[in-house]
Amino acid sequence: MIKNTFFFRLCNTHDIPSRFIMIECKNYSRDIANPEIDQIGGRFSPNRGKMGIIACRSVEDMPLLMARCSDTYRDSRGLIIPLDDDDDLHQLLSYKAAYDEKAIDDFMQKRFHAIASV
């Protein structure tokens, strides 16, 4: 495992098991709500991991979604990072196309920090 990367730090610095990363993709015309957050959180376990990504087409109220993810994190139920197709996934793919792994790492770290500090 490459040291000092986002996923390395999750496990070794933040004590978030991340053997497997759970990913839920939602093709909704509405924002992600608590049932969807609970659904991905229900897949977490100490052996599988307690980190997931919830991807969706768009988010009207990202601060609210981040607050929902923060509630899960603060309750020690795991880390859920939301990514939308409007901005986030396009940005991450452009970083990948440019072989800019540090930018991907920085993006994920900033999103984690925003969730952890709400």
TIDOZA-57504 format. One record per residue (C-alpha): residue number from 1; residue in one letter; chain; y, x, z. Coordinates in nm, 4 decimals, padded with zeros to 6 digits. Each point is the difference from the previous one (the first is absolute). Example, Ala and Ser with C-alpha at 12.3 -4.5 7.8 and 13.67 -1.06 7.14 Angstrom:
! residues 2
<r seq="1" type="A" mol="A" north="-00.4500" east="01.2300" up="00.7800"/>
<r seq="2" type="S" mol="A" north="00.3440" east="00.1370" up="-00.0660"/>
! end
This chain:
! residues 118
<r seq="1" type="M" mol="A" north="00.0000" east="00.0000" up="00.0000"/>
<r seq="2" type="I" mol="A" north="00.3448" east="00.1286" up="-00.0898"/>
<r seq="3" type="K" mol="A" north="00.2013" east="00.0574" up="00.3146"/>
<r seq="4" type="N" mol="A" north="00.3468" east="-00.1386" up="00.0580"/>
<r seq="5" type="T" mol="A" north="-00.0355" east="-00.2920" up="-00.2375"/>
<r seq="6" type="F" mol="A" north="00.0625" east="-00.3631" up="00.0853"/>
<r seq="7" type="F" mol="A" north="-00.3660" east="-00.0978" up="00.0398"/>
<r seq="8" type="F" mol="A" north="-00.0821" east="00.3181" up="00.1936"/>
<r seq="9" type="R" mol="A" north="00.2860" east="-00.0727" up="00.2414"/>
<r seq="10" type="L" mol="A" north="-00.1105" east="-00.3623" up="00.0471"/>
<r seq="11" type="C" mol="A" north="-00.3243" east="00.1116" up="00.1557"/>
<r seq="12" type="N" mol="A" north="00.0954" east="00.3295" up="00.1597"/>
<r seq="13" type="T" mol="A" north="00.3546" east="-00.0645" up="00.1203"/>
<r seq="14" type="H" mol="A" north="00.0278" east="-00.3772" up="00.0382"/>
<r seq="15" type="D" mol="A" north="-00.3611" east="-00.0671" up="00.1057"/>
<r seq="16" type="I" mol="A" north="-00.0504" east="-00.2677" up="-00.2673"/>
<r seq="17" type="P" mol="A" north="-00.3569" east="00.0200" up="-00.1310"/>
<r seq="18" type="S" mol="A" north="00.0132" east="-00.0083" up="-00.3790"/>
<r seq="19" type="R" mol="A" north="-00.3480" east="00.0822" up="-00.1236"/>
<r seq="20" type="F" mol="A" north="00.0343" east="-00.2878" up="-00.2467"/>
<r seq="21" type="I" mol="A" north="00.3277" east="-00.1556" up="-00.1139"/>
<r seq="22" type="M" mol="A" north="-00.0211" east="-00.3782" up="-00.0303"/>
<r seq="23" type="I" mol="A" north="00.1974" east="-00.1389" up="-00.2931"/>
<r seq="24" type="E" mol="A" north="00.0823" east="-00.3646" up="-00.0618"/>
<r seq="25" type="C" mol="A" north="00.1676" east="-00.1047" up="-00.3237"/>
<r seq="26" type="K" mol="A" north="00.1781" east="-00.3353" up="00.0055"/>
<r seq="27" type="N" mol="A" north="00.1143" east="-00.1721" up="-00.3196"/>
<r seq="28" type="Y" mol="A" north="00.2201" east="-00.2534" up="00.1780"/>
<r seq="29" type="S" mol="A" north="00.3191" east="-00.1760" up="-00.0986"/>
<r seq="30" type="R" mol="A" north="00.0939" east="-00.0080" up="00.3679"/>
<r seq="31" type="D" mol="A" north="00.0510" east="00.2700" up="00.2620"/>
<r seq="32" type="I" mol="A" north="-00.2863" east="00.1421" up="00.2019"/>
<r seq="33" type="A" mol="A" north="-00.0270" east="-00.1816" up="00.3344"/>
<r seq="34" type="N" mol="A" north="-00.1894" east="00.0486" up="00.3255"/>
<r seq="35" type="P" mol="A" north="-00.3381" east="-00.1305" up="-00.1290"/>
<r seq="36" type="E" mol="A" north="-00.0069" east="00.2731" up="-00.2659"/>
<r seq="37" type="I" mol="A" north="00.0978" east="00.2645" up="00.2541"/>
<r seq="38" type="D" mol="A" north="-00.2764" east="-00.1250" up="00.2311"/>
<r seq="39" type="Q" mol="A" north="-00.2491" east="00.0022" up="-00.2898"/>
<r seq="40" type="I" mol="A" north="00.0416" east="00.3681" up="-00.0766"/>
<r seq="41" type="G" mol="A" north="00.0229" east="00.0835" up="00.3707"/>
<r seq="42" type="G" mol="A" north="-00.3360" east="-00.1700" up="00.0495"/>
<r seq="43" type="R" mol="A" north="-00.1588" east="00.2656" up="-00.2204"/>
<r seq="44" type="F" mol="A" north="00.1087" east="00.2812" up="00.2333"/>
<r seq="45" type="S" mol="A" north="-00.2359" east="00.1669" up="00.2439"/>
<r seq="46" type="P" mol="A" north="-00.0179" east="00.3390" up="00.1725"/>
<r seq="47" type="N" mol="A" north="-00.2834" east="00.1087" up="-00.2304"/>
<r seq="48" type="R" mol="A" north="00.1425" east="-00.1286" up="-00.3303"/>
<r seq="49" type="G" mol="A" north="00.3630" east="00.0705" up="00.0727"/>
<r seq="50" type="K" mol="A" north="00.3128" east="-00.1739" up="00.1162"/>
<r seq="51" type="M" mol="A" north="00.2275" east="00.0570" up="-00.2973"/>
<r seq="52" type="G" mol="A" north="00.0561" east="-00.2297" up="-00.2924"/>
<r seq="53" type="I" mol="A" north="00.2272" east="-00.0735" up="-00.2908"/>
<r seq="54" type="I" mol="A" north="00.0978" east="-00.3488" up="-00.1032"/>
<r seq="55" type="A" mol="A" north="00.1247" east="-00.0076" up="-00.3587"/>
<r seq="56" type="C" mol="A" north="00.1772" east="-00.2975" up="-00.1527"/>
<r seq="57" type="R" mol="A" north="00.2104" east="-00.0921" up="-00.3015"/>
<r seq="58" type="S" mol="A" north="00.3327" east="-00.0325" up="00.1804"/>
<r seq="59" type="V" mol="A" north="00.1480" east="-00.0510" up="00.3438"/>
<r seq="60" type="E" mol="A" north="00.3051" east="-00.2155" up="00.0584"/>
<r seq="61" type="D" mol="A" north="00.0405" east="00.1023" up="00.3650"/>
<r seq="62" type="M" mol="A" north="-00.1287" east="00.3570" up="00.0432"/>
<r seq="63" type="P" mol="A" north="00.1558" east="00.0369" up="00.3492"/>
<r seq="64" type="L" mol="A" north="-00.2049" east="-00.3010" up="00.1179"/>
<r seq="65" type="L" mol="A" north="-00.3199" east="00.1372" up="-00.1540"/>
<r seq="66" type="M" mol="A" north="00.0665" east="00.3399" up="00.1551"/>
<r seq="67" type="A" mol="A" north="00.0539" east="-00.1707" up="00.3382"/>
<r seq="68" type="R" mol="A" north="-00.3372" east="-00.1764" up="-00.0366"/>
<r seq="69" type="C" mol="A" north="-00.1668" east="00.3320" up="-00.0772"/>
<r seq="70" type="S" mol="A" north="00.1831" east="00.1555" up="00.2931"/>
<r seq="71" type="D" mol="A" north="-00.1362" east="-00.2668" up="00.2363"/>
<r seq="72" type="T" mol="A" north="-00.3539" east="00.0927" up="-00.1052"/>
<r seq="73" type="Y" mol="A" north="00.0738" east="00.3693" up="00.0500"/>
<r seq="74" type="R" mol="A" north="00.1701" east="-00.0428" up="00.3390"/>
<r seq="75" type="D" mol="A" north="-00.2940" east="-00.2081" up="00.1225"/>
<r seq="76" type="S" mol="A" north="-00.2333" east="00.2934" up="-00.0867"/>
<r seq="77" type="R" mol="A" north="-00.1816" east="-00.2118" up="-00.2585"/>
<r seq="78" type="G" mol="A" north="00.0626" east="00.2477" up="-00.2802"/>
<r seq="79" type="L" mol="A" north="00.2512" east="00.1075" up="-00.2609"/>
<r seq="80" type="I" mol="A" north="00.0678" east="-00.2191" up="-00.3031"/>
<r seq="81" type="I" mol="A" north="00.2377" east="00.1341" up="-00.2627"/>
<r seq="82" type="P" mol="A" north="00.1376" east="-00.2582" up="-00.2445"/>
<r seq="83" type="L" mol="A" north="00.0655" east="00.1033" up="-00.3596"/>
<r seq="84" type="D" mol="A" north="00.1526" east="-00.2230" up="-00.2653"/>
<r seq="85" type="D" mol="A" north="-00.0413" east="00.0173" up="-00.3747"/>
<r seq="86" type="D" mol="A" north="00.3726" east="-00.0501" up="-00.0644"/>
<r seq="87" type="D" mol="A" north="00.1077" east="00.3355" up="00.1425"/>
<r seq="88" type="D" mol="A" north="-00.2507" east="00.1858" up="00.2159"/>
<r seq="89" type="L" mol="A" north="-00.3022" east="00.0297" up="-00.2275"/>
<r seq="90" type="H" mol="A" north="00.2167" east="00.0898" up="-00.3002"/>
<r seq="91" type="Q" mol="A" north="00.1707" east="00.2709" up="00.2044"/>
<r seq="92" type="L" mol="A" north="-00.3281" east="00.1415" up="00.1285"/>
<r seq="93" type="L" mol="A" north="-00.1470" east="00.0039" up="-00.3509"/>
<r seq="94" type="S" mol="A" north="00.3040" east="00.1844" up="-00.1336"/>
<r seq="95" type="Y" mol="A" north="-00.0442" east="00.2612" up="00.2739"/>
<r seq="96" type="K" mol="A" north="-00.3657" east="00.0357" up="-00.0936"/>
<r seq="97" type="A" mol="A" north="00.0823" east="00.0325" up="-00.3715"/>
<r seq="98" type="A" mol="A" north="00.2425" east="00.2802" up="00.0909"/>
<r seq="99" type="Y" mol="A" north="-00.2684" east="00.1706" up="00.2182"/>
<r seq="100" type="D" mol="A" north="00.2352" east="-00.0419" up="00.2957"/>
<r seq="101" type="E" mol="A" north="-00.2494" east="-00.0342" up="00.2845"/>
<r seq="102" type="K" mol="A" north="00.2691" east="00.0838" up="00.2572"/>
<r seq="103" type="A" mol="A" north="00.2078" east="-00.2994" up="-00.1118"/>
<r seq="104" type="I" mol="A" north="-00.3039" east="-00.2271" up="00.0454"/>
<r seq="105" type="D" mol="A" north="-00.0606" east="00.1483" up="00.3439"/>
<r seq="106" type="D" mol="A" north="00.3666" east="-00.0427" up="00.0940"/>
<r seq="107" type="F" mol="A" north="00.0013" east="-00.3623" up="-00.1227"/>
<r seq="108" type="M" mol="A" north="-00.3065" east="-00.0885" up="00.2084"/>
<r seq="109" type="Q" mol="A" north="00.1360" east="00.1847" up="00.3039"/>
<r seq="110" type="K" mol="A" north="00.3337" east="-00.1842" up="-00.0205"/>
<r seq="111" type="R" mol="A" north="-00.1745" east="-00.3356" up="-00.0325"/>
<r seq="112" type="F" mol="A" north="-00.2210" east="00.0845" up="00.3014"/>
<r seq="113" type="H" mol="A" north="00.3025" east="00.1098" up="00.2015"/>
<r seq="114" type="A" mol="A" north="00.1811" east="-00.3253" up="-00.0855"/>
<r seq="115" type="I" mol="A" north="-00.2998" east="-00.2005" up="00.1271"/>
<r seq="116" type="A" mol="A" north="-00.0494" east="00.2115" up="00.3108"/>
<r seq="117" type="S" mol="A" north="00.3664" east="-00.0116" up="00.1015"/>
<r seq="118" type="V" mol="A" north="00.0736" east="-00.3731" up="-00.0437"/>
! end
